[in-house]
Amino acid sequence: MSVTLAIDAMGGDHGVVVTVPAACDFLAKHADVKIALVGDPAAIQQALNKFSKAPLERIQIIPASEVVLMDDPIEVALRRKKDSSMRVAIEQVKEGAADAVISSGNTGALMAISRYILKTLDGVDRPAIATAIPNELGRGTTMLDLGANADCEPMHLVQFAQMANVMVQVVDGKQNPSIGLLNIGEEVIKGNEVVKQTSELLRQSKLNFYGNVEGNDIFKGTTDIVVCDGFVGNVVLKASEGLAKMMSGMIREEFNRSWLTKLMAICAMVPLLRVRKRVDHRRYNGAVLLGLRGCVIKSHGSADRFAFGFALDRAYEAAKNRMVERIAGAFMAETKE
């Protein structure tokens, strides 16, 4: 089965400097993939010219005259920039020309345009943003929602769990993944009414519900999936990123303090590099917009060539294993019951 990925080549902080090289790297590893690069044809072609061995027969350039900037309001991206590289790339999925779309652009705009063009699946009230966060077990803890829905009802959180359950099976190959509900304590009596009601609904479902989990369980890897509303999820994500950046800066600063600490840094280089690899956020790049009638992957805006490749991996696995169809099937089966 051939997989076609549409890439918003102009999106993010770096545009074609990252997206085009990452696409060429990905094509070299996957003979069953075709890629549509959407954006300014001249800029894309100029970037492609640097890769003489690129399989041009599997690359299509689709023109788009506008770019959604990282600070563009959603109204501007949705209503005024109708020929943006982001929108045209999403339309490739809508028209069936591509199996998935990947963009490093404005998250709010990507969600709004995707929802407007692709619509939500039957039985899904709200789409959610899901991604993997590094844990001490060496694999990622899938967490959602990460900002799409600030206020949620219990049924919305249950739907998030159902969608993530399918996604983890499809993308990570984890059968019957465990699901935790983020709370201020493990006890059933703790939490607000929304969390308490959600916990009861999850216990009654056929999902592998572990129970309530706390923030530290995300990094312990206590469960494969952690569910929460978008307000809490976004705070957790940004706090985690900020802590990681602070610790990295502190370690670098201390090792550069004197000639002696620099020598110690050289001695500790091997374990430091191993730790860095284990917590490298680039290996977990590629958030999935779940609940849409099409596969949409959000890469981090500052992603480099290495990180963008992991977003392409995520899109490839989701498309090849028909993630959207399987989520739709799960909700259809739930409705029949």
PyMOL commands that set and color helices and strands:
alter all, ss='L'
color gray80, all
select helices_A, chain A and resi 16-29+41-48+56-58+74-80+85-94+107-118+154-171+193-204+215-220+230-255+259-267+269-279+281-284+305-320+323-336
alter helices_A, ss='H'
color red, helices_A
select strands_A, chain A and resi 3-8+33-39+59-63+100-103+128-134+140-144+178-182+208-213+225-227+287-290+295-298
alter strands_A, ss='S'
color yellow, strands_A
deselect
rebuild
show_as cartoon
